[in-house]
Amino acid sequence: MAGDAGPGGAREVLLVLAVAGAGLALAVVVAFGPWHPTGGGPPDRGAARTFNPG
């Protein structure tokens, strides 16, 4: 059944693998790439900074 696919099917599989590989490479670059916090102020602590009990 899988062997019945023609050259168009193989091309489609290669396209899907290429897009998946590009997405994976982009995710790795974003996850492990350098980042620099913006200067000019205290570090943002999110909700801990704005929490006001009582």
C-alpha positions as CSV (number, residue, x, y, z in Angstrom):
1,M,0.0,0.0,0.0
2,A,2.8,2.5,0.9
3,G,4.7,1.3,-2.1
4,D,1.9,2.5,-4.5
5,A,2.8,6.1,-4.0
6,G,4.4,7.7,-7.1
7,P,7.1,10.4,-7.4
8,G,4.6,13.1,-6.3
9,G,4.1,11.3,-3.0
10,A,7.9,11.1,-2.4
11,R,8.2,14.8,-3.2
12,E,5.4,15.6,-0.7
13,V,7.1,13.6,2.0
14,L,10.4,15.4,1.3
15,L,8.6,18.8,1.5
16,V,7.0,17.9,4.8
17,L,10.4,16.7,6.2
18,A,12.1,19.9,5.0
19,V,9.5,22.1,6.6
20,A,9.7,20.1,9.9
21,G,13.5,20.3,9.8
22,A,13.4,24.1,9.3
23,G,11.0,24.5,12.1
24,L,13.1,22.4,14.4
25,A,16.2,24.4,13.5
26,L,14.4,27.7,14.2
27,A,13.2,26.4,17.6
28,V,16.8,25.4,18.5
29,V,18.1,28.8,17.5
30,V,15.5,30.5,19.6
31,A,15.9,28.2,22.6
32,F,19.7,28.3,22.7
33,G,20.5,31.6,21.0
34,P,22.0,34.5,23.0
35,W,19.6,37.0,24.5
36,H,20.3,40.3,26.2
37,P,17.9,42.0,28.6
38,T,17.1,45.6,27.8
39,G,19.1,48.1,29.7
40,G,17.9,51.2,31.5
41,G,15.9,50.0,34.5
42,P,15.5,47.3,37.1
43,P,14.9,43.7,35.9
44,D,11.2,43.0,35.3
45,R,10.0,40.5,37.9
46,G,6.5,40.2,36.6
47,A,3.7,39.7,39.1
48,A,6.0,39.7,42.1
49,R,6.8,43.3,41.5
50,T,3.2,44.5,41.4
51,F,1.8,42.3,44.2
52,N,0.3,44.4,46.9
53,P,-1.1,42.4,49.8
54,G,-3.9,44.0,51.8
